[in-house]
Amino acid sequence: MLAQLTTNNTVYDADTDIWWNPDELFHMLKTCVNPARVGFFERILREQQCYVPNKTLLDVGCGGGILAEAFAGLGFSVTGIDPSAPSVATAQRHADSQGVDIRYHIGAGEQLPFADNSFDYVSCCDVLEHVQDVDAVLSEISRVLKPGGLFFYDTINRTWLSWLFLIKVAQDWPRWAFMQPNQHRYDRFITPAELIQKMAETGLANGQTRGMVGNYNILKTLYFLRQRTAGRWTYRHLGERMLMREGRDTNLCYMGWAGKDR
Ligand SMILES: C[S@@+](CC[C@H](N)C(=O)[O-])C[C@H]1O[C@@H](n2cnc3c(N)ncnc32)[C@H](O)[C@@H]1O
């Protein structure tokens, strides 16, 4: 019964590198998604005068370390945690191969194995729509964040557009599908208003919410996706073309930050 209520998280347990190989789906988090969200987070850090090297950051649901390594590149002392042991192993292997000092742990966001007020910053990106208990994850994030610390997030809105693009086109319709069935579930998507309310209940005050939008129109996107399902392109080609950027429209994906009360 539980399996029907959650997203298909077994995709993260592959025994090959599904994160850093450019021909794999999840590498698109680096090529398509990271430029938008890391650029936004970096701007917020500067605006809030919080861009101080060596501050500690916890990345919850770090997967193969694609966002964690970007934060390490900004000069932070980064810890990553994810329930998928194969993903954590990939993340550690990649960081070691790059000489990047990141500490990775196996564990779920619902029960973080860290003391209260441990981190200056916490990030949880592309994860809240996959967890069993969003309230518990947000409560744990708030608990381990230092007073005055910042929380960075991105997730998927629950709208007709996200149903059409991320459920039907991306998963259900074989002509274009580029994700596994049930990799996302519509009822797990969260509206910005719901997230802001849930964060407030844990002492996290939302600072700003911005859209993550594609730099391509729907017809071009369908053409790109068809190239892959027809065997002419791999994810590498999609990753080179389907870039996301910061924008006003939050109807599909959105990102933001929140501050923990002092
Ligand atoms: C789409 S990936 C995002 C990876 C990474 N945050 C990024 O954006 O590059 C979703 C990740 O959420 C993780 N995840 C699933 N359930 C989780 C939970 N309860 N707590 C923390 N992470 C979870 C999965 O194992 C997977 O690595």
PDBQT file of the ligand as one rigid body, heavy atoms in Angstrom, charges set to zero:
ROOT
HETATM    1  C1  LIG A 301      15.923  14.037  -8.220  1.00  0.00    +0.000 C 
HETATM    2  S1  LIG A 301      17.090  13.519  -7.032  1.00  0.00    +0.000 S 
HETATM    3  C2  LIG A 301      17.828  15.077  -6.555  1.00  0.00    +0.000 C 
HETATM    4  C3  LIG A 301      19.285  14.954  -6.187  1.00  0.00    +0.000 C 
HETATM    5  C4  LIG A 301      19.977  16.261  -5.767  1.00  0.00    +0.000 C 
HETATM    6  N1  LIG A 301      19.296  16.921  -4.694  1.00  0.00    +0.000 N 
HETATM    7  C5  LIG A 301      20.077  17.221  -6.934  1.00  0.00    +0.000 C 
HETATM    8  O1  LIG A 301      19.190  18.064  -7.102  1.00  0.00    +0.000 OA
HETATM    9  O2  LIG A 301      21.044  17.121  -7.700  1.00  0.00    +0.000 OA
HETATM   10  C6  LIG A 301      16.086  13.122  -5.628  1.00  0.00    +0.000 C 
HETATM   11  C7  LIG A 301      16.884  12.565  -4.460  1.00  0.00    +0.000 C 
HETATM   12  O3  LIG A 301      16.041  12.520  -3.293  1.00  0.00    +0.000 OA
HETATM   13  C8  LIG A 301      16.444  11.420  -2.538  1.00  0.00    +0.000 C 
HETATM   14  N2  LIG A 301      15.410  11.084  -1.538  1.00  0.00    +0.000 N 
HETATM   15  C9  LIG A 301      14.313  10.319  -1.679  1.00  0.00    +0.000 A 
HETATM   16  N3  LIG A 301      13.651  10.221  -0.514  1.00  0.00    +0.000 NA
HETATM   17  C10 LIG A 301      14.349  10.968   0.393  1.00  0.00    +0.000 A 
HETATM   18  C11 LIG A 301      14.189  11.256   1.786  1.00  0.00    +0.000 A 
HETATM   19  N4  LIG A 301      13.163  10.776   2.464  1.00  0.00    +0.000 N 
HETATM   20  N5  LIG A 301      15.110  12.034   2.387  1.00  0.00    +0.000 NA
HETATM   21  C12 LIG A 301      16.162  12.547   1.683  1.00  0.00    +0.000 A 
HETATM   22  N6  LIG A 301      16.365  12.293   0.374  1.00  0.00    +0.000 NA
HETATM   23  C13 LIG A 301      15.472  11.516  -0.262  1.00  0.00    +0.000 A 
HETATM   24  C14 LIG A 301      16.675  10.331  -3.575  1.00  0.00    +0.000 C 
HETATM   25  O4  LIG A 301      17.439   9.239  -3.081  1.00  0.00    +0.000 OA
HETATM   26  C15 LIG A 301      17.387  11.137  -4.669  1.00  0.00    +0.000 C 
HETATM   27  O5  LIG A 301      18.779  11.097  -4.518  1.00  0.00    +0.000 OA
ENDROOT
TORSDOF 0
